[in-house]
Amino acid sequence: MEKQQKKEIVKTYFSWRKESTSHHIQQLVISAIFLALFLVARILTKNIDFIASHSWQLQMLVFCVGIYAINSFYYKLFFFIIAPLLMLVFGFSAEPFFGYLAPHYSFFSFLFLDLIEQLINKPEHKKINPIINYGLIVVFSVFSYILVWIFYAIQGVLFYQVSWIASFSFNAPISFVSMGINLAIGLVLFPAIYLLKQQYNKKKITY
């Protein structure tokens, strides 16, 4: 891919005015749906612990899937910022920043997943592109969950007065078992979401 093409892809990705009214409506509806699903997941996982203390982390899955499924950067950003804040309306058992907001905002790299995919995917590699894309999801997930682990550990030290070693040790399985569960479920969901994204990419209308 030529340098000029890459510049155009980056410019288009962060463009707001070039998107049609129909595309804005579509993305607004998708964002609203995932915001509702995220809040439902929050309510369920807050009140029903069905995977031995890891169940509430499934809201992270809905959060990540929402960011990936939404196909416009600014709607992704809106969902990314608003969803964790609305989550706090349903209450929290510890301090809100290190225990709730920071872990969700650790997934900021997902905001740029579509851009990276567009820059590295090649039309002639249609069969390989989905594999590369899921590989990126895995890499971004590992990076994000390391940050989640760090924030949980900081919370343990600052608010529960435990040592750094104890806090990191305790929060490691909470973070990385959750990551494994979410990646496994995500692997099942990924093909359908990928195909849907390809379809509304083709139908995207610009001025």
MDTraj code that builds the backbone (N, CA, C; nanometers):
import mdtraj as md
import numpy as np

residues = "MET GLU LYS GLN GLN LYS LYS GLU ILE VAL LYS THR TYR PHE SER TRP ARG LYS GLU SER THR SER HIS HIS ILE GLN GLN LEU VAL ILE SER ALA ILE PHE LEU ALA LEU PHE LEU VAL ALA ARG ILE LEU THR LYS ASN ILE ASP PHE ILE ALA SER HIS SER TRP GLN LEU GLN MET LEU VAL PHE CYS VAL GLY ILE TYR ALA ILE ASN SER PHE TYR TYR LYS LEU PHE PHE PHE ILE ILE ALA PRO LEU LEU MET LEU VAL PHE GLY PHE SER ALA GLU PRO PHE PHE GLY TYR LEU ALA PRO HIS TYR SER PHE PHE SER PHE LEU PHE LEU ASP LEU ILE GLU GLN LEU ILE ASN LYS PRO GLU HIS LYS LYS ILE ASN PRO ILE ILE ASN TYR GLY LEU ILE VAL VAL PHE SER VAL PHE SER TYR ILE LEU VAL TRP ILE PHE TYR ALA ILE GLN GLY VAL LEU PHE TYR GLN VAL SER TRP ILE ALA SER PHE SER PHE ASN ALA PRO ILE SER PHE VAL SER MET GLY ILE ASN LEU ALA ILE GLY LEU VAL LEU PHE PRO ALA ILE TYR LEU LEU LYS GLN GLN TYR ASN LYS LYS LYS ILE THR TYR".split()
xyz = np.array([
    [0.0833, -0.1192, 0.0000],
    [0.0000, 0.0000, 0.0000],
    [0.0876, 0.1254, 0.0000],
    [0.0543, 0.2187, -0.0890],
    [0.1335, 0.3399, -0.1008],
    [0.1108, 0.4327, 0.0184],
    [0.2114, 0.5189, 0.0396],
    [0.2064, 0.6109, 0.1527],
    [0.0851, 0.7024, 0.1436],
    [0.0532, 0.7484, 0.0229],
    [-0.0606, 0.8377, 0.0033],
    [-0.1923, 0.7681, 0.0360],
    [-0.2011, 0.6405, 0.0007],
    [-0.3212, 0.5630, 0.0318],
    [-0.3399, 0.5495, 0.1827],
    [-0.2295, 0.5261, 0.2521],
    [-0.2363, 0.5135, 0.3979],
    [-0.2810, 0.6449, 0.4618],
    [-0.2297, 0.7560, 0.4103],
    [-0.2710, 0.8863, 0.4620],
    [-0.4202, 0.9085, 0.4417],
    [-0.4697, 0.8650, 0.3258],
    [-0.6116, 0.8810, 0.2950],
    [-0.6979, 0.7941, 0.3865],
    [-0.6498, 0.6733, 0.4163],
    [-0.7225, 0.5836, 0.5073],
    [-0.7317, 0.6452, 0.6466],
    [-0.6189, 0.6991, 0.6946],
    [-0.6165, 0.7627, 0.8271],
    [-0.7092, 0.8843, 0.8293],
    [-0.7029, 0.9637, 0.7236],
    [-0.7869, 1.0835, 0.7149],
    [-0.9348, 1.0465, 0.7152],
    [-0.9695, 0.9448, 0.6383],
    [-1.1088, 0.9007, 0.6298],
    [-1.1566, 0.8431, 0.7623],
    [-1.0683, 0.7698, 0.8310],
    [-1.1056, 0.7053, 0.9574],
    [-1.1465, 0.8080, 1.0622],
    [-1.0777, 0.9205, 1.0640],
    [-1.1070, 1.0237, 1.1631],
    [-1.1989, 1.1333, 1.1089],
    [-1.2548, 1.1098, 0.9905],
    [-1.3446, 1.2082, 0.9306],
    [-1.4862, 1.1909, 0.9839],
    [-1.5506, 1.3011, 1.0119],
    [-1.6898, 1.2993, 1.0576],
    [-1.7831, 1.3486, 0.9477],
    [-1.7439, 1.4509, 0.8790],
    [-1.8310, 1.5147, 0.7805],
    [-1.8528, 1.4300, 0.6561],
    [-1.7578, 1.3436, 0.6236],
    [-1.7705, 1.2635, 0.5020],
    [-1.8732, 1.1513, 0.5154],
    [-1.9124, 1.1208, 0.6372],
    [-2.0084, 1.0129, 0.6578],
    [-2.1499, 1.0629, 0.6314],
    [-2.2291, 0.9800, 0.5653],
    [-2.3645, 1.0187, 0.5287],
    [-2.4576, 1.0171, 0.6493],
    [-2.5730, 1.0797, 0.6326],
    [-2.6731, 1.0812, 0.7394],
    [-2.7186, 0.9401, 0.7727],
    [-2.7380, 0.8578, 0.6700],
    [-2.7823, 0.7200, 0.6927],
    [-2.6784, 0.6414, 0.7725],
    [-2.5511, 0.6684, 0.7467],
    [-2.4453, 0.5997, 0.8210],
    [-2.4444, 0.6450, 0.9669],
    [-2.4660, 0.7739, 0.9900],
    [-2.4720, 0.8246, 1.1275],
    [-2.5867, 0.7592, 1.2042],
    [-2.7022, 0.7489, 1.1394],
    [-2.8184, 0.6864, 1.2040],
    [-2.7886, 0.5408, 1.2361],
    [-2.7278, 0.4712, 1.1401],
    [-2.6928, 0.3298, 1.1593],
    [-2.5998, 0.3126, 1.2787],
    [-2.4964, 0.3944, 1.2861],
    [-2.3991, 0.3825, 1.3941],
    [-2.4576, 0.4234, 1.5291],
    [-2.5483, 0.5206, 1.5262],
    [-2.6146, 0.5623, 1.6498],
    [-2.7004, 0.4489, 1.7052],
    [-2.7715, 0.3797, 1.6164],
    [-2.8557, 0.2667, 1.6580],
    [-2.7697, 0.1537, 1.7140],
    [-2.6611, 0.1204, 1.6439],
    [-2.5711, 0.0139, 1.6899],
    [-2.5106, 0.0498, 1.8253],
    [-2.4701, 0.1752, 1.8405],
    [-2.4124, 0.2207, 1.9681],
    [-2.5138, 0.2087, 2.0809],
    [-2.6386, 0.2477, 2.0535],
    [-2.7440, 0.2405, 2.1551],
    [-2.7721, 0.0957, 2.1947],
    [-2.7717, 0.0060, 2.0959],
    [-2.7963, -0.1360, 2.1233],
    [-2.6875, -0.1920, 2.2147],
    [-2.5623, -0.1642, 2.1817],
    [-2.4527, -0.2174, 2.2632],
    [-2.4453, -0.1509, 2.4003],
    [-2.4851, -0.0258, 2.4077],
    [-2.4898, 0.0401, 2.5381],
    [-2.5944, -0.0275, 2.6269],
    [-2.7094, -0.0605, 2.5680],
    [-2.8141, -0.1307, 2.6426],
    [-2.7670, -0.2696, 2.6841],
    [-2.7019, -0.3418, 2.5916],
    [-2.6508, -0.4754, 2.6229],
    [-2.5463, -0.4700, 2.7337],
    [-2.4625, -0.3675, 2.7293],
    [-2.3590, -0.3523, 2.8316],
    [-2.4214, -0.3307, 2.9695],
    [-2.5234, -0.2469, 2.9753],
    [-2.5879, -0.2198, 3.1035],
    [-2.6631, -0.3428, 3.1547],
    [-2.7237, -0.4192, 3.0635],
    [-2.7890, -0.5443, 3.1028],
    [-2.6852, -0.6414, 3.1587],
    [-2.5706, -0.6506, 3.0900],
    [-2.4625, -0.7380, 3.1372],
    [-2.4135, -0.6936, 3.2743],
    [-2.4076, -0.5635, 3.2945],
    [-2.3647, -0.5102, 3.4242],
    [-2.4621, -0.5509, 3.5348],
    [-2.5919, -0.5373, 3.5079],
    [-2.6935, -0.5726, 3.6073],
    [-2.6866, -0.7215, 3.6402],
    [-2.6758, -0.8048, 3.5359],
    [-2.6722, -0.9499, 3.5563],
    [-2.5484, -0.9928, 3.6340],
    [-2.4330, -0.9443, 3.5904],
    [-2.3087, -0.9900, 3.6527],
    [-2.2873, -0.9299, 3.7914],
    [-2.3542, -0.8194, 3.8192],
    [-2.3450, -0.7600, 3.9532],
    [-2.4257, -0.8415, 4.0541],
    [-2.5339, -0.9025, 4.0065],
    [-2.6251, -0.9719, 4.0971],
    [-2.6190, -1.1239, 4.0894],
    [-2.5590, -1.1771, 3.9830],
    [-2.5523, -1.3228, 3.9670],
    [-2.4077, -1.3632, 3.9406],
    [-2.3444, -1.4273, 4.0355],
    [-2.2055, -1.4718, 4.0189],
    [-2.2066, -1.6171, 3.9718],
    [-2.2005, -1.6368, 3.8396],
    [-2.2172, -1.7719, 3.7859],
    [-2.0879, -1.8352, 3.7353],
    [-1.9734, -1.7680, 3.7498],
    [-1.8458, -1.8308, 3.7113],
    [-1.7422, -1.8059, 3.8206],
    [-1.7772, -1.8360, 3.9419],
    [-1.6829, -1.8317, 4.0544],
    [-1.5998, -1.7041, 4.0599],
    [-1.6673, -1.5927, 4.0753],
    [-1.6086, -1.4585, 4.0907],
    [-1.5562, -1.3977, 3.9612],
    [-1.5648, -1.4714, 3.8500],
    [-1.5206, -1.4147, 3.7218],
    [-1.6381, -1.3680, 3.6360],
    [-1.7603, -1.3968, 3.6768],
    [-1.8759, -1.3701, 3.5913],
    [-1.8932, -1.2218, 3.5601],
    [-1.8676, -1.1342, 3.6595],
    [-1.8904, -0.9922, 3.6353],
    [-1.7975, -0.9370, 3.5280],
    [-1.6879, -1.0090, 3.5023],
    [-1.5946, -0.9642, 3.3997],
    [-1.6514, -0.9814, 3.2592],
    [-1.7606, -1.0564, 3.2452],
    [-1.8198, -1.0739, 3.1128],
    [-1.8725, -0.9424, 3.0563],
    [-1.8958, -0.8445, 3.1438],
    [-1.9352, -0.7136, 3.0923],
    [-1.8216, -0.6535, 3.0103],
    [-1.6974, -0.6923, 3.0421],
    [-1.5822, -0.6488, 2.9623],
    [-1.5943, -0.7009, 2.8192],
    [-1.6460, -0.8238, 2.8051],
    [-1.6636, -0.8818, 2.6722],
    [-1.7618, -0.7989, 2.5906],
    [-1.8757, -0.7657, 2.6498],
    [-1.9752, -0.6841, 2.5804],
    [-1.9153, -0.5483, 2.5454],
    [-1.8364, -0.4940, 2.6364],
    [-1.7717, -0.3645, 2.6149],
    [-1.6789, -0.3700, 2.4936],
    [-1.5940, -0.4729, 2.4879],
    [-1.4976, -0.4861, 2.3778],
    [-1.5667, -0.5166, 2.2453],
    [-1.6666, -0.6048, 2.2496],
    [-1.7410, -0.6376, 2.1277],
    [-1.8106, -0.5129, 2.0744],
    [-1.8644, -0.4314, 2.1651],
    [-1.9301, -0.3084, 2.1234],
    [-1.8349, -0.2134, 2.0531],
    [-1.7172, -0.1940, 2.1110],
    [-1.6178, -0.1055, 2.0488],
    [-1.5789, -0.1579, 1.9107],
    [-1.5636, -0.2902, 1.8996],
    [-1.5227, -0.3489, 1.7718],
    [-1.6352, -0.3432, 1.6688],
    [-1.7591, -0.3676, 1.7122],
    [-1.8714, -0.3757, 1.6185],
    [-1.9126, -0.2387, 1.5653],
    [-1.9016, -0.1366, 1.6480],
    [-1.9343, -0.0010, 1.6028],
    [-1.8312, 0.0401, 1.4981],
    [-1.8795, 0.0960, 1.3880],
    [-1.7929, 0.1105, 1.2709],
    [-1.7478, 0.2532, 1.2431],
    [-1.7709, 0.3428, 1.3369],
    [-1.7305, 0.4818, 1.3198],
    [-1.6508, 0.5245, 1.4424],
    [-1.5366, 0.5873, 1.4220],
    [-1.4470, 0.6193, 1.5331],
    [-1.5158, 0.7006, 1.6417],
    [-1.5901, 0.8034, 1.6028],
    [-1.6472, 0.8925, 1.7033],
    [-1.7615, 0.8269, 1.7810],
    [-1.8323, 0.7340, 1.7186],
    [-1.9334, 0.6579, 1.7917],
    [-1.8671, 0.5550, 1.8827],
    [-1.7558, 0.4992, 1.8377],
    [-1.6762, 0.4120, 1.9253],
    [-1.6337, 0.4898, 2.0495],
    [-1.5812, 0.6097, 2.0262],
    [-1.5312, 0.6934, 2.1360],
    [-1.6438, 0.7295, 2.2330],
    [-1.7598, 0.7626, 2.1784],
    [-1.8762, 0.7944, 2.2615],
    [-1.9121, 0.6750, 2.3503],
    [-1.9220, 0.5573, 2.2901],
    [-1.9553, 0.4357, 2.3650],
    [-1.8477, 0.4062, 2.4692],
    [-1.7218, 0.4208, 2.4292],
    [-1.6073, 0.3929, 2.5162],
    [-1.6088, 0.4799, 2.6416],
    [-1.6435, 0.6067, 2.6258],
    [-1.6429, 0.7001, 2.7388],
    [-1.7682, 0.6859, 2.8252],
    [-1.8839, 0.6764, 2.7596],
    [-2.0111, 0.6818, 2.8315],
    [-2.0440, 0.5529, 2.9057],
    [-2.0192, 0.4369, 2.8427],
    [-2.0624, 0.3092, 2.9015],
    [-2.0098, 0.2870, 3.0440],
    [-1.8789, 0.3022, 3.0693],
    [-1.8302, 0.2813, 3.2067],
    [-1.8880, 0.3810, 3.3070],
    [-1.9139, 0.5041, 3.2624],
    [-1.9713, 0.6041, 3.3526],
    [-2.1144, 0.5674, 3.3906],
    [-2.1930, 0.5220, 3.2912],
    [-2.3300, 0.4802, 3.3193],
    [-2.3329, 0.3571, 3.4088],
    [-2.2305, 0.2727, 3.3947],
    [-2.2214, 0.1514, 3.4762],
    [-2.2236, 0.1846, 3.6251],
    [-2.1626, 0.2966, 3.6622],
    [-2.1527, 0.3339, 3.8034],
    [-2.2883, 0.3688, 3.8642],
    [-2.3866, 0.3977, 3.7776],
    [-2.5208, 0.4285, 3.8270],
    [-2.5778, 0.3107, 3.9048],
    [-2.5364, 0.1891, 3.8661],
    [-2.5888, 0.0686, 3.9302],
    [-2.5105, 0.0315, 4.0563],
    [-2.4207, 0.1189, 4.0966],
    [-2.3490, 0.0982, 4.2215],
    [-2.2151, 0.0298, 4.2038],
    [-2.1326, 0.0412, 4.3065],
    [-2.0005, -0.0213, 4.3045],
    [-1.9603, -0.0521, 4.4477],
    [-1.8861, -0.1603, 4.4650],
    [-1.8522, -0.2079, 4.5992],
    [-1.7177, -0.1557, 4.6492],
    [-1.6406, -0.0926, 4.5616],
    [-1.5098, -0.0383, 4.5995],
    [-1.4978, 0.1014, 4.5400],
    [-1.3801, 0.1613, 4.5532],
    [-1.3639, 0.2947, 4.4942],
    [-1.3792, 0.2839, 4.3425],
    [-1.4360, 0.3860, 4.2777],
    [-1.4758, 0.3720, 4.1379],
    [-1.3654, 0.3805, 4.0333],
    [-1.2555, 0.4496, 4.0623],
    [-1.1577, 0.4714, 3.9555],
    [-1.0759, 0.3465, 3.9250],
    [-0.9945, 0.3000, 4.0211],
    [-0.9062, 0.1859, 3.9957],
    [-0.9838, 0.0549, 3.9818],
    [-1.1007, 0.0471, 4.0442],
    [-1.1759, -0.0775, 4.0405],
    [-1.2733, -0.0898, 3.9255],
    [-1.3134, 0.0237, 3.8643],
    [-1.4167, 0.0187, 3.7623],
    [-1.3804, 0.0965, 3.6354],
    [-1.3573, 0.2263, 3.6492],
    [-1.3339, 0.3084, 3.5305],
    [-1.2024, 0.2746, 3.4611],
    [-1.0933, 0.2755, 3.5360],
    [-0.9615, 0.2506, 3.4759],
    [-0.9527, 0.1149, 3.4061],
    [-1.0040, 0.0055, 3.4646],
    [-0.9989, -0.1226, 3.3927],
    [-1.0729, -0.1192, 3.2592],
    [-1.1877, -0.0513, 3.2537],
    [-1.2597, -0.0427, 3.1264],
    [-1.1848, 0.0467, 3.0270],
    [-1.1333, 0.1576, 3.0748],
    [-1.0605, 0.2479, 2.9857],
    [-0.9250, 0.1910, 2.9439],
    [-0.8854, 0.0798, 3.0034],
    [-0.7623, 0.0118, 2.9607],
    [-0.7746, -0.0447, 2.8195],
    [-0.8962, -0.0529, 2.7691],
    [-0.9194, -0.1085, 2.6360],
    [-0.9200, -0.0003, 2.5280],
    [-0.8534, 0.1115, 2.5545],
    [-0.8499, 0.2225, 2.4586],
    [-0.7914, 0.1823, 2.3238],
    [-0.7030, 0.0824, 2.3229],
    [-0.6401, 0.0411, 2.1963],
    [-0.7426, -0.0125, 2.0970],
    [-0.8564, -0.0639, 2.1466],
    [-0.9604, -0.1155, 2.0581],
    [-1.0228, -0.0054, 1.9725],
    [-1.0079, 0.1193, 2.0140],
    [-1.0592, 0.2309, 1.9344],
    [-0.9900, 0.2401, 1.7991],
    [-0.8679, 0.1880, 1.7907],
    [-0.7881, 0.2014, 1.6691],
    [-0.7712, 0.0687, 1.5952],
    [-0.8453, -0.0325, 1.6393],
    [-0.8333, -0.1648, 1.5783],
    [-0.8744, -0.1627, 1.4316],
    [-0.9868, -0.0986, 1.4011],
    [-1.0333, -0.0910, 1.2622],
    [-0.9319, -0.0196, 1.1734],
    [-0.8734, 0.0880, 1.2259],
    [-0.7752, 0.1637, 1.1482],
    [-0.6548, 0.0772, 1.1141],
    [-0.6028, 0.0061, 1.2121],
    [-0.4868, -0.0804, 1.1886],
    [-0.5212, -0.1911, 1.0899],
    [-0.6418, -0.2467, 1.1025],
    [-0.6851, -0.3506, 1.0090],
    [-0.6878, -0.2969, 0.8663],
    [-0.7404, -0.1775, 0.8484],
    [-0.7484, -0.1184, 0.7148],
    [-0.6101, -0.0912, 0.6568],
    [-0.5156, -0.0583, 0.7437],
    [-0.3804, -0.0266, 0.6972],
    [-0.3002, -0.1504, 0.6595],
    [-0.3266, -0.2637, 0.7262],
    [-0.2440, -0.3825, 0.7012],
    [-0.3134, -0.4891, 0.6177],
    [-0.4481, -0.4875, 0.6133],
    [-0.5182, -0.5883, 0.5340],
    [-0.4998, -0.5638, 0.3847],
    [-0.4931, -0.6712, 0.3096],
    [-0.4783, -0.6621, 0.1648],
    [-0.5949, -0.7334, 0.0968],
    [-0.6543, -0.6708, -0.0067],
    [-0.7700, -0.7306, -0.0748],
    [-0.7427, -0.8706, -0.1281],
    [-0.6187, -0.8961, -0.1705],
    [-0.5857, -1.0269, -0.2283],
    [-0.5694, -1.1353, -0.1222],
    [-0.5722, -1.0969, 0.0046],
    [-0.5561, -1.1937, 0.1137],
    [-0.6864, -1.2072, 0.1933],
    [-0.7967, -1.2287, 0.1242],
    [-0.9274, -1.2324, 0.1892],
    [-0.9389, -1.3435, 0.2929],
    [-0.8725, -1.4552, 0.2690],
    [-0.8816, -1.5677, 0.3616],
    [-0.7923, -1.5479, 0.4846],
    [-0.6854, -1.4731, 0.4664],
    [-0.5906, -1.4515, 0.5763],
    [-0.6309, -1.3328, 0.6636],
    [-0.6950, -1.2333, 0.6036],
    [-0.7295, -1.1110, 0.6769],
    [-0.8070, -1.1349, 0.8065],
    [-0.9104, -1.2214, 0.8076],
    [-0.9819, -1.2452, 0.9342],
    [-0.8920, -1.3028, 1.0432],
    [-0.7985, -1.3892, 1.0047],
    [-0.7057, -1.4481, 1.1020],
    [-0.6158, -1.3396, 1.1607],
    [-0.5664, -1.2523, 1.0723],
    [-0.4827, -1.1405, 1.1178],
    [-0.5616, -1.0502, 1.2122],
    [-0.6866, -1.0245, 1.1757],
    [-0.7697, -0.9361, 1.2571],
    [-0.7958, -0.9937, 1.3959],
    [-0.8246, -1.1237, 1.4022],
    [-0.8466, -1.1836, 1.5340],
    [-0.7154, -1.1871, 1.6125],
    [-0.6046, -1.2059, 1.5421],
    [-0.4742, -1.2005, 1.6081],
    [-0.4503, -1.0650, 1.6723],
    [-0.4929, -0.9585, 1.6037],
    [-0.4811, -0.8240, 1.6607],
    [-0.5672, -0.8098, 1.7858],
    [-0.6859, -0.8685, 1.7817],
    [-0.7741, -0.8644, 1.8982],
    [-0.7076, -0.9319, 2.0179],
    [-0.6430, -1.0456, 1.9930],
    [-0.5730, -1.1173, 2.1003],
    [-0.4611, -1.0310, 2.1578],
    [-0.3811, -0.9715, 2.0694],
    [-0.2687, -0.8872, 2.1138],
    [-0.3198, -0.7677, 2.1943],
    [-0.4224, -0.7002, 2.1435],
    [-0.4777, -0.5843, 2.2132],
    [-0.5395, -0.6256, 2.3464],
    [-0.6001, -0.7447, 2.3501],
    [-0.6612, -0.7939, 2.4742],
    [-0.5553, -0.8197, 2.5806],
    [-0.4454, -0.8827, 2.5404],
    [-0.3367, -0.9097, 2.6349],
    [-0.2833, -0.7782, 2.6914],
    [-0.2583, -0.6819, 2.6029],
    [-0.2099, -0.5500, 2.6459],
    [-0.3088, -0.4852, 2.7428],
    [-0.4376, -0.4899, 2.7087],
    [-0.5400, -0.4249, 2.7907],
    [-0.5552, -0.4928, 2.9257],
    [-0.5517, -0.6269, 2.9264],
    [-0.5695, -0.6978, 3.0530],
    [-0.4473, -0.6865, 3.1440],
    [-0.3325, -0.6629, 3.0873],
    [-0.2161, -0.6325, 3.1718],
    [-0.2404, -0.5012, 3.2463],
    [-0.2965, -0.4030, 3.1751],
    [-0.3309, -0.2759, 3.2399],
    [-0.4395, -0.2961, 3.3454],
    [-0.5396, -0.3794, 3.3127],
    [-0.6452, -0.4108, 3.4095],
    [-0.5838, -0.4697, 3.5363],
    [-0.4940, -0.5643, 3.5177],
    [-0.4244, -0.6302, 3.6290],
    [-0.3495, -0.5283, 3.7149],
    [-0.2812, -0.4357, 3.6494],
    [-0.2052, -0.3329, 3.7215],
    [-0.2985, -0.2429, 3.8024],
    [-0.4091, -0.2005, 3.7408],
    [-0.5028, -0.1126, 3.8121],
    [-0.5664, -0.1833, 3.9316],
    [-0.6021, -0.3107, 3.9135],
    [-0.6573, -0.3856, 4.0266],
    [-0.5545, -0.3989, 4.1392],
    [-0.4295, -0.4225, 4.1005],
    [-0.3232, -0.4359, 4.2008],
    [-0.3031, -0.3052, 4.2767],
    [-0.3060, -0.1936, 4.2041],
    [-0.2931, -0.0622, 4.2692],
    [-0.4079, -0.0403, 4.3670],
    [-0.5275, -0.0795, 4.3247],
    [-0.6434, -0.0664, 4.4134],
    [-0.6233, -0.1459, 4.5426],
    [-0.5706, -0.2676, 4.5284],
    [-0.5471, -0.3515, 4.6459],
    [-0.4492, -0.2890, 4.7435],
    [-0.3438, -0.2282, 4.6889],
    [-0.2415, -0.1662, 4.7743],
    [-0.2950, -0.0399, 4.8417],
    [-0.3632, 0.0451, 4.7646],
    [-0.4065, 0.1744, 4.8167],
    [-0.5284, 0.1657, 4.9078],
    [-0.6206, 0.0753, 4.8765],
    [-0.7485, 0.0767, 4.9473],
    [-0.7731, -0.0457, 5.0357],
    [-0.6924, -0.1514, 5.0177],
    [-0.7089, -0.2700, 5.1019],
    [-0.5843, -0.2993, 5.1847],
    [-0.4853, -0.2101, 5.1740],
    [-0.3639, -0.2174, 5.2558],
    [-0.2938, -0.3538, 5.2497],
    [-0.2854, -0.4102, 5.1294],
    [-0.2102, -0.5343, 5.1118],
    [-0.0795, -0.5019, 5.0399],
    [0.0151, -0.5931, 5.0440],
    [0.1446, -0.5690, 4.9797],
    [0.1300, -0.5768, 4.8283],
    [0.2297, -0.5208, 4.7581],
    [0.2276, -0.5251, 4.6120],
    [0.2274, -0.6692, 4.5618],
    [0.3118, -0.7532, 4.6200],
    [0.3210, -0.8932, 4.5754],
    [0.1879, -0.9648, 4.5954],
    [0.1278, -0.9459, 4.7122],
    [-0.0002, -1.0109, 4.7409],
    [-0.1101, -0.9607, 4.6477],
    [-0.1092, -0.8315, 4.6217],
    [-0.2129, -0.7733, 4.5366],
    [-0.1992, -0.8205, 4.3919],
    [-0.0761, -0.8207, 4.3402],
    [-0.0544, -0.8698, 4.2037],
    [-0.0874, -1.0186, 4.1933],
    [-0.0524, -1.0952, 4.2953],
    [-0.0790, -1.2393, 4.2941],
    [-0.2288, -1.2677, 4.2973],
    [-0.2999, -1.1959, 4.3814],
    [-0.4438, -1.2172, 4.3952],
    [-0.5184, -1.1786, 4.2681],
    [-0.4767, -1.0683, 4.2059],
    [-0.5498, -1.0153, 4.0906],
    [-0.5100, -1.0781, 3.9576],
    [-0.4015, -1.1546, 3.9551],
    [-0.3593, -1.2196, 3.8303],
    [-0.4653, -1.3151, 3.7758],
    [-0.5147, -1.4114, 3.8548],
    [-0.6178, -1.5011, 3.8006],
    [-0.7476, -1.4293, 3.7684],
    [-0.7843, -1.3292, 3.8496],
    [-0.9066, -1.2529, 3.8222],
    [-0.8986, -1.1879, 3.6845],
    [-0.7829, -1.1336, 3.6513],
    [-0.7654, -1.0636, 3.5238],
    [-0.7487, -1.1592, 3.4069],
    [-0.6591, -1.2565, 3.4199],
    [-0.6211, -1.3362, 3.3037],
    [-0.7123, -1.4559, 3.2786],
    [-0.7776, -1.5077, 3.3825],
    [-0.8816, -1.6086, 3.3579],
    [-0.9981, -1.5428, 3.2850],
    [-1.0308, -1.4216, 3.3261],
    [-1.1363, -1.3462, 3.2579],
    [-1.0990, -1.3215, 3.1125],
    [-0.9739, -1.2878, 3.0881],
    [-0.9280, -1.2664, 2.9511],
    [-0.9452, -1.3931, 2.8687],
    [-0.9079, -1.5074, 2.9245],
    [-0.9215, -1.6339, 2.8532],
    [-1.0658, -1.6655, 2.8196],
    [-1.1552, -1.6438, 2.9167],
    [-1.2979, -1.6677, 2.8939],
    [-1.3503, -1.5768, 2.7835],
    [-1.3150, -1.4500, 2.7911],
    [-1.3644, -1.3532, 2.6936],
    [-1.3101, -1.3784, 2.5536],
    [-1.1837, -1.4181, 2.5426],
    [-1.1262, -1.4481, 2.4112],
    [-1.1899, -1.5722, 2.3510],
    [-1.2212, -1.6704, 2.4352],
    [-1.2849, -1.7930, 2.3858],
    [-1.4250, -1.7632, 2.3325],
    [-1.5015, -1.6856, 2.4088],
    [-1.6356, -1.6474, 2.3632],
    [-1.6256, -1.5557, 2.2419],
    [-1.5274, -1.4652, 2.2453],
    [-1.5065, -1.3741, 2.1333],
    [-1.4726, -1.4463, 2.0046],
    [-1.4021, -1.5580, 2.0163],
    [-1.3670, -1.6366, 1.8979],
    [-1.4916, -1.6903, 1.8293],
    [-1.5929, -1.7235, 1.9091],
    [-1.7197, -1.7723, 1.8537],
    [-1.7967, -1.6579, 1.7873],
    [-1.7942, -1.5410, 1.8502],
    [-1.8690, -1.4263, 1.7989],
    [-1.7997, -1.3562, 1.6830],
    [-1.6675, -1.3650, 1.6780],
    [-1.5886, -1.2858, 1.5835],
    [-1.6292, -1.3039, 1.4374],
    [-1.6457, -1.4273, 1.3862],
    [-1.6775, -1.4427, 1.2432],
    [-1.8036, -1.3677, 1.2015],
    [-1.9087, -1.3752, 1.2834],
    [-2.0340, -1.3076, 1.2497],
    [-2.0164, -1.1560, 1.2503],
    [-1.9472, -1.1046, 1.3521],
    [-1.9256, -0.9602, 1.3609],
    [-1.8379, -0.9122, 1.2458],
    [-1.7358, -0.9906, 1.2131],
    [-1.6453, -0.9546, 1.1038],
    [-1.7218, -0.9453, 0.9721],
    [-1.8081, -1.0428, 0.9449],
    [-1.8857, -1.0427, 0.8208],
    [-1.9826, -0.9251, 0.8162],
    [-2.0469, -0.8959, 0.9288],
    [-2.1388, -0.7821, 0.9340],
    [-2.0655, -0.6510, 0.9078],
    [-1.9471, -0.6376, 0.9671],
    [-1.8684, -0.5162, 0.9456],
    [-1.8294, -0.5014, 0.7993],
    [-1.7952, -0.6126, 0.7349],
    [-1.7597, -0.6081, 0.5938],
    [-1.8780, -0.5628, 0.5095],
    [-1.9977, -0.6082, 0.5473],
    [-2.1175, -0.5721, 0.4721],
    [-2.1496, -0.4242, 0.4848],
    [-2.1494, -0.3700, 0.6072],
    [-2.1849, -0.2293, 0.6142],
    [-2.0683, -0.1382, 0.5807],
    [-1.9488, -0.1930, 0.5657],
    [-1.8389, -0.1154, 0.5071],
    [-1.8643, -0.0925, 0.3591],
    [-1.9177, -0.1958, 0.2927],
    [-1.9473, -0.1859, 0.1494],
    [-2.0599, -0.0863, 0.1234],
    [-2.1550, -0.0802, 0.2176],
    [-2.2717, 0.0050, 0.1991],
    [-2.2508, 0.1457, 0.2526],
    [-2.1360, 0.1699, 0.3141],
    [-2.1099, 0.3017, 0.3724],
    [-2.1102, 0.4078, 0.2631],
    [-2.1894, 0.5103, 0.2831],
    [-2.2041, 0.6164, 0.1839],
    [-2.1388, 0.7429, 0.2369],
    [-2.0620, 0.8084, 0.1532],
    [-1.9986, 0.9342, 0.1940],
    [-2.0437, 1.0462, 0.1025],
    [-2.0315, 1.1665, 0.1500],
    [-2.0695, 1.2827, 0.0696],
    [-1.9640, 1.3091, -0.0374],
])
top = md.Topology()
chain = top.add_chain()
for i, resn in enumerate(residues, 1):
    res = top.add_residue(resn, chain, resSeq=i)
    for name in ("N", "CA", "C"):
        top.add_atom(name, md.element.get_by_symbol(name[0]), res)
traj = md.Trajectory(xyz[None], top)
